[in-house]
Amino acid sequence: MITRTLDRRIVMRTTEQEAFEALRFLECTPDIVAAAARDLGISIDAFRGRYCILEEGRNVEQVIDTRSIVDHLHARLFSHSLGERPRSGIVHAALLRRGRRRVLIAGSKGAGKTTLALRLARSGYEMEGDEHVFLEGDGVIARPRACRVKETSLALLPELTDAILSAPTYEDVRGSKIFNVAPTTIGGSWRIEKGDVDCVTVLNPNHGGYSSLRHMPPMMVAQALISELGMRTTDRGASIGAIAALVSRAKGFDLSLGDHDSAVKCIDLALDD
């Protein structure tokens, strides 16, 4: 099983079928336009009723069930990703491309980024990521991770339901299913590349209504991004500087997110302006 960070290709191995099925939730194989990746080996072995997680042959954790395997490795992959970009801010956002133009979609948890990003991908956009984007002074780049779609979101994506249901799953503590959906699963490409952003769109949910778009002043866009930004304690200045550089070059919009058909048209208009 293969997963990725920007600088590492992680090969996960196990002879345990249940562990293998659990690991599929972490699968992530985008085409990353960057320097050659370093390989990192992780293995999961059964031992006396527990699972031993070994990284490059070194025992790093022992857990009691397959969900704990996923939880541990999910956190471990995130830690590796942060370690590769120690001076970069990381914003909770989706990043998509249409032709040579790119849109960054920011919003709080539950605002609808993932469902909108999948709908855009279905409409011809190329998705780079839907969860985290690293911000640097000379551009942005998405953290590799497939889309995580909640079971409760299936009703919002009826045309993608069959593809989503075929994706690997994880069951949370409440018993709800979460699907690991790669952009390639729904017929799109998946390429991650560092570059500039042409448009920043800030989501505000309008569940059950129409979608509408308004221009947003750079200062308000910056404030919205800061509210979704994870900053390192030693490099807050660099993170704020990266946001200032971003909003000085990109157009900003507020999107009241209602129905997806009109939302896609709004994003088209934002890119075209």
HELIX and SHEET records of a PDB file:
HELIX    1   1 GLN A   17  LEU A   23  1                                   7    
HELIX    2   2 ARG A   24  LEU A   26  5                                   3    
HELIX    3   3 THR A   66  GLU A   84  1                                  19    
HELIX    4   4 LYS A  113  ARG A  122  1                                  10    
HELIX    5   5 GLU A  151  LEU A  156  5                                   6    
HELIX    6   6 PRO A  158  LEU A  160  5                                   3    
HELIX    7   7 THR A  161  LEU A  165  1                                   5    
HELIX    8   8 PRO A  183  ILE A  186  5                                   4    
HELIX    9   9 PRO A  218  SER A  227  1                                  10    
HELIX   10  10 ARG A  236  ARG A  249  1                                  14    
HELIX   11  11 HIS A  260  ASP A  272  1                                  13    
SHEET    1   A 5 ILE A   2  ARG A   4  0                                        
SHEET    2   A 5 ARG A   8  THR A  14 -1                                        
SHEET    3   A 5 ARG A  38  PHE A  47  1                                        
SHEET    4   A 5 ARG A  50  GLU A  55 -1                                        
SHEET    5   A 5 ARG A  58  VAL A  63 -1                                        
SHEET    1   B 2 ASP A  31  VAL A  33  0                                        
SHEET    2   B 2 ARG A 191  GLU A 193  1                                        
SHEET    1   C 6 GLU A 126  GLY A 129  0                                        
SHEET    2   C 6 GLY A  89  ARG A  98 -1                                        
SHEET    3   C 6 ARG A 101  ALA A 106 -1                                        
SHEET    4   C 6 CYS A 199  PRO A 205  1                                        
SHEET    5   C 6 LYS A 251  LEU A 257  1                                        
SHEET    6   C 6 SER A 212  HIS A 215 -1                                        
SHEET    1   D 4 GLU A 126  GLY A 129  0                                        
SHEET    2   D 4 GLY A  89  ARG A  98 -1                                        
SHEET    3   D 4 HIS A 132  GLU A 136 -1                                        
SHEET    4   D 4 GLY A 139  ALA A 142 -1                                        
SHEET    1   E 3 GLU A 126  GLY A 129  0                                        
SHEET    2   E 3 GLY A  89  ARG A  98 -1                                        
SHEET    3   E 3 LEU A 229  GLY A 230 -1                                        
SHEET    1   F 3 CYS A 147  LYS A 150  0                                        
SHEET    2   F 3 LYS A 177  VAL A 181 -1                                        
SHEET    3   F 3 THR A 169  GLU A 171 -1                                        
END                                                                             
